Amino acid sequence: MTKTSERPAAETGEAVSYGQRWREIKEVCERYGFTRDHLAQLRFTGTGPRYYAPTPRTIRYKFDDVDEWIESSARYGTAPEAVAR
């Protein structure tokens, strides 16, 4: 038998953070205004938010990961050296 702490929150009745739920590409596009093609290109180039691929045809994101990726792109100017402080 599995310990309660090792079971998913949905099974234990614990609250799951809104940003930590698995999200489909469609949900990410709707929330952030990306297109499916743009997210695909970001995955291909390795420059986008962290994503999860539990199967070859299944892609999932967490809103917290997308938010973190967006926050990491903060800049104070257009010059290459004008990165976030």
C-alpha positions as CSV (number, residue, x, y, z in Angstrom):
1,M,0.0,0.0,0.0
2,T,1.2,3.5,-0.9
3,K,1.8,6.1,1.8
4,T,-0.6,9.1,1.7
5,S,2.3,11.5,1.0
6,E,3.3,9.6,-2.1
7,R,-0.2,9.6,-3.7
8,P,-1.3,12.4,-6.0
9,A,-3.1,15.3,-4.4
10,A,-6.3,14.4,-6.2
11,E,-6.4,11.0,-4.4
12,T,-5.5,12.4,-1.0
13,G,-8.0,15.3,-1.1
14,E,-5.3,17.9,-0.8
15,A,-5.6,21.2,-2.7
16,V,-3.6,21.5,-5.9
17,S,-2.3,24.9,-6.8
18,Y,-4.0,26.4,-9.8
19,G,-0.7,27.0,-11.5
20,Q,0.5,23.4,-10.9
21,R,-2.2,21.6,-12.8
22,W,-1.2,19.9,-16.1
23,R,-2.4,22.1,-19.0
24,E,-3.0,21.3,-22.6
25,I,-1.5,23.5,-25.4
26,K,-5.0,24.9,-26.0
27,E,-5.2,26.2,-22.5
28,V,-1.8,27.8,-22.6
29,C,-2.7,29.5,-25.9
30,E,-5.9,30.9,-24.5
31,R,-4.4,32.2,-21.3
32,Y,-1.2,33.8,-22.8
33,G,-2.2,34.6,-26.4
34,F,0.3,32.2,-28.0
35,T,-0.5,30.2,-31.1
36,R,0.0,26.4,-31.3
37,D,2.6,27.0,-34.0
38,H,4.5,29.5,-31.8
39,L,4.6,27.1,-28.9
40,A,5.8,24.3,-31.2
41,Q,8.6,26.5,-32.5
42,L,9.6,27.4,-29.0
43,R,9.8,23.7,-28.1
44,F,11.8,22.9,-31.3
45,T,14.3,25.6,-30.6
46,G,14.5,25.0,-26.9
47,T,13.8,28.6,-26.1
48,G,10.3,28.4,-24.6
49,P,8.8,27.5,-21.2
50,R,9.4,24.1,-19.6
51,Y,7.0,21.5,-20.9
52,Y,6.3,17.8,-20.3
53,A,5.9,15.0,-22.9
54,P,4.5,11.9,-21.1
55,T,4.0,10.3,-24.6
56,P,5.4,11.3,-28.0
57,R,2.1,12.9,-29.0
58,T,1.1,14.5,-25.6
59,I,2.5,17.8,-24.5
60,R,1.6,19.4,-21.2
61,Y,2.5,22.7,-19.5
62,K,2.1,24.1,-16.0
63,F,1.0,27.8,-15.8
64,D,3.7,28.3,-13.1
65,D,6.4,27.2,-15.6
66,V,5.1,29.5,-18.3
67,D,4.8,32.5,-15.8
68,E,8.4,31.8,-14.7
69,W,9.6,31.7,-18.3
70,I,7.9,35.0,-19.0
71,E,9.4,36.6,-15.9
72,S,12.9,35.4,-16.9
73,S,12.6,37.4,-20.1
74,A,12.3,40.8,-18.3
75,R,14.6,43.5,-19.7
76,Y,15.3,47.2,-19.0
77,G,16.2,48.2,-22.5
78,T,16.8,46.9,-26.0
79,A,20.5,46.7,-25.9
80,P,21.9,43.1,-25.3
81,E,23.5,44.1,-22.0
82,A,20.2,45.6,-20.7
83,V,19.0,42.4,-19.0
84,A,17.0,42.3,-15.8
85,R,18.7,43.5,-12.7
